[in-house]
Amino acid sequence: MSRDRLAGLKSGYANLEDPGALELGSIQHGDNTASLNTFLEEVTEIEDVIALFQQNVKKIQDLHANVLDAFSEEQTSAISKQTDKLVSETFQLGNNVKERLKAMNLANRKATGGPGQAQIRRNKYQALQEKFIEAIKKYQTVEYESRSRYRERVERQYRIVKPDASEEEIDNVLDEDGGNQLFAQALMSTSKSSEAREVLREVQSRHDDIKKIEKSIVELARLFEEMQTLITLQDEMIHQIDDHMETTVTHGFEANKQMDQAIVYAEASRKKKWCLLIFFILLIIVIALVVYFTQFRKPTK
């Protein structure tokens, strides 16, 4: 895939505000006559979207690292905004892939073209599923690791203000929505007021980032579960197709067996017809001879 193609794809998705506005490609829910070529074009387009999803995940990972190295509040705010925008775009891409895979699954069920094309469709579809699930897992790993680094950073900052803080107190600051209030209370009891206020601003910012990451983790888990459900449905369809093929093969054997029997019966019937024909011919000959010798060959006196 060329860089120009991916850049063009990105420009088509980046400014969309909701996943429902995304095109589902050339395979639609009601299309049961899509050719194999159209199907393969859709496969390529979905692969491109997944590639863009993966690129965004890498950028998000870099942005998470950059925000921890930011030197000013302005720089931190700019990076956070950029991250928020990229996260929103990435989830749009993820939902787009999910919907297109659903549409492809339905189209594959309705498609005609014989066992060969059905196998090609199934293999391509499964490969897309696996690739997308791996991309989701990678994104989950990035978010979990980033959340861990953010929490470590907040813990270090909190201990600057309150070195004797217990693990339970730090967990409350990290996990509860009222963590900022707890931090403010600790700030009032320290002599390093100016330093503590600066730390408080960063902790508040990191606390918000942690909440956003946790929201992303929840959404990724939901997306992953939906893909697993889609895989389960696909497996059921595959089993149904296999059962149908086994039934078809069994019926084929039965049909061949009945055909062989029909051939035997036909040959036997044909033999019987010839035997009857010969019998009637012989009977006619016998009758003719009897008539001849009784009527025309009477002995002379």
N, C-alpha and C positions, 0 to 999 in steps of 0.2 A: 504493500500500500504506500503510495507516494505521500510525501509531506503536504503537497498541494491539496490532495484529496481529503486528507484529515483536517487540514486547516479550513477547507470549505465546509466540511461537515460540522466543525465546531462553530463556525459563524452562523450556521443554520439553527443551532441549538442554544447558543449561549444566552440569548435575550428572551427566551420563552419563559413565561411566568408560571405555567402549570403543566404537569405531565400530560393532561388531556389534550393540550394543544399540539402535541407532537404527532407527526405523521406516523402511521403504522406501516409504512412501506407499501409495496405493490401487492402483498398478500393480505386480503381483507377477510373478515369473519365469514362472509357469505360466498366467498369465491371457491367453488369446488371444481373449477376447470382450469386452474392455473397450470401452465406448462412447466416442465422441469427446468427450462431455462429461466423462467420468471422466478421460480423457487430458488435457484442458485444465485440469482441477482439479489434476492432478499437476504440470503445467507451472507453474502459479501457485505451488504449494507449493515447488517446487525454486527458483524465482526468489526466493522469500522467504528460503530458506536461503542462497542465494548473496549476497543483500543483507546478511544477518547476517554472513556470512564477510567481506564487504568492510568492514563497520563495525568488525569486530574487527581487521582489518589496520590500519585507521586508528588505532585505540586502541593497538595494539602499536607503531606508529610514534611516537606521542606518548609512550608509556612509555619507549621507548629514548632519546628526547630528554630526558625528565625525569630519568632515572637519572644522566645525565651532569651534570645541574645540582643533584643532591642535595647537601645540606650536611652530612649526618651518615651514619654507618654504619647507624643504625637506619632512616633514611629510604631509603637505598639498598637495604637488605635487604627492606623492605616493597614497594618498587617491583619488585624482582626476583621476589618471590613472586607478585605480581599479574601480572607479565608471563608467568611460567611457567604459571600457571593459564589465562590467556587464550590462550596459544600452544597448550596442550593442547586447549582447547575448539575453537579454530579448525581444528586438524587433524581433530578429530572431525567438524566440519561439512564439511570438504573431502572426507573419506572417505565421508560420507553422500551428498553430491552425486554423487560418482563412482559409488557403488553404485546409486543411483537412476537415473542415466543409463544404466548397464549394463542395468538392469531395463527401462527404457523402450525401449532399443534392441532388446532381445529381444522385448518386447511389440509393437513396431512391425512386426517381421518376421512375427509371427503374426497380426496384426490383420487383420480383414476390413472391407470398407466401400467398396471401389472405389477407382479412381485418385485421385479428388478428395480423399477423406479421407487416403489415403496421402501425398499431397503436403503436406497440412496438417501431418500428423504429422512428416514429414521436415523441413519448414521450421522448425517449433517446436523440434524436437530439435537441429537444427544451431545455432539461435540460442542455446539454452541452453549448448551446448558452447562456442561462441565467448565467451559472457559469462563462463563459469566459467574458461576458459583465460586470459582477460584479468585476472580476479581473481587467479589464481595468479601471473601475470607481475608484477602490482603487488606482491604479497606478496614475491616474489623480489627485486624492486627495493628494497623497504623493508629487507629483511634485508641485502642487499649494502651499501647505503648506511650502515646502522647498524654493520655490522662495520667498515667503513672508518673511521667516526668513533671507534669504540671503539679501534681500533688506533692512530689518531693520538693519542688521549688517553693511551694506555699509553706510546707513544713519548715524548711530552712529559714524562710523569711519570718515566720511566726516565732521561731526560737531566737531570732535576733532581738525581738521585743520581749519575749518571755522565755529565757533559757531553761527554766525549771518546769516548763509545761509538760504535763503528762501525755501519754499516747492517746488516752481517751479524750482529753481536751482538744488535742490536735485533730482527731477524727471528727469531733463535733464541728470544728471550724471548717473542715473540708467537706463534710457530708450534709450539714444542715443549711437550710436557707438562711437561718439566723446566725451563720458563722461570722458575718461581718460585725454583728453586734457584739459577739463574744470577743472578737479581735479588738473592737473599740474599747471594751471594758479593760482588756489587758493593756491597751495603750495608755489608759488613764493611770495605771499603777506603775508605769515605768518612768525613769528619769530621762530617758532618751526620746523626748517628745518629738523633736524635729525629725530625727531619723525614723522614729516609729510611724509618724504620719506619712512619710514617703513610702515606707514599707506597706502601710495599710492600703494605699492606692493601688499598689501592684498586686497585693493579695486580693483585693476586690476584683481587679481585672482578671486575674487567674481563676478566681472562683467562678466568674461568669463563663470563662472559657471552658472550665471543667463541666459546667452544667450543659453547655452547648455540645460538648463532646459526648456526654452521657445521653443526650437526646439523639445524637447521630447513631450511637451504639444501639439504642432501642429501635430506631428506624431500620438500621441494617439488619437487626435480628428479625424484624417483621418481613423485610424483603427476602431474607434467606429462607424463612419459613414458607413464604409463598412459593419460592422456587422449589423447595422440597416437596410441597404439595403438588406442584405441577409435574415433578418427576414421578411422584407416586401415580398420578393419573396416567402419565405416559407409560409407566411399567404395566399398569392394568390393561392399557390399550394393546401393548405388545403381546401380553399373555393372551388377550382375546384374539389377536391376529394369528398367533401361533396355534391356538386351539382351532381357529377357523381353517387354517392351512392343514392341520392334521385331519380335521373332519373332511376337508376337500380331498385329501389324498386317500383317505379311507373310502370315501364315496367313489373315487376314481377306480380303486381296486375292485370294488363291488361292481361298478359299471363294466369294467373289463371282463370280470368273471361272468356277468350276465351276458355280455356280448359273445364270449366264447361259447356259452351254453346255447345262445340263439343260433350261432353258426352251426353247432352240432345238430340242433333240432332242424335247421334249414336243410342241412345235408341229408339227414335221415328222411325228411319229408320229400326231398327231391328223389331219393332212392325209391321211396314208396311209390311216388308218381310214375317213375320209369317201370317199376315192377307191374303196377296196375296197367300201364299202357301195353307192355309186352303181353300181359295176361289177356287183355282184351283182343290184341292182335291175334294171338294164338287161338283164342276162343272163336274169333271170326273165321280163321283159317279152318278150324275143325268143323265149324258149322257148314262152311262152304264145301268142304270135302264130303261131309255126310250128305248134303243136298245133291251134290254132283253124282255121287255113286248110287244114291237111292233113286234119283229121278232121271238122270241122263245115261247111266251106265247099267240099265236093267239087262239081265242075261236074255239072249234070244232063245226061242223055243225051237 
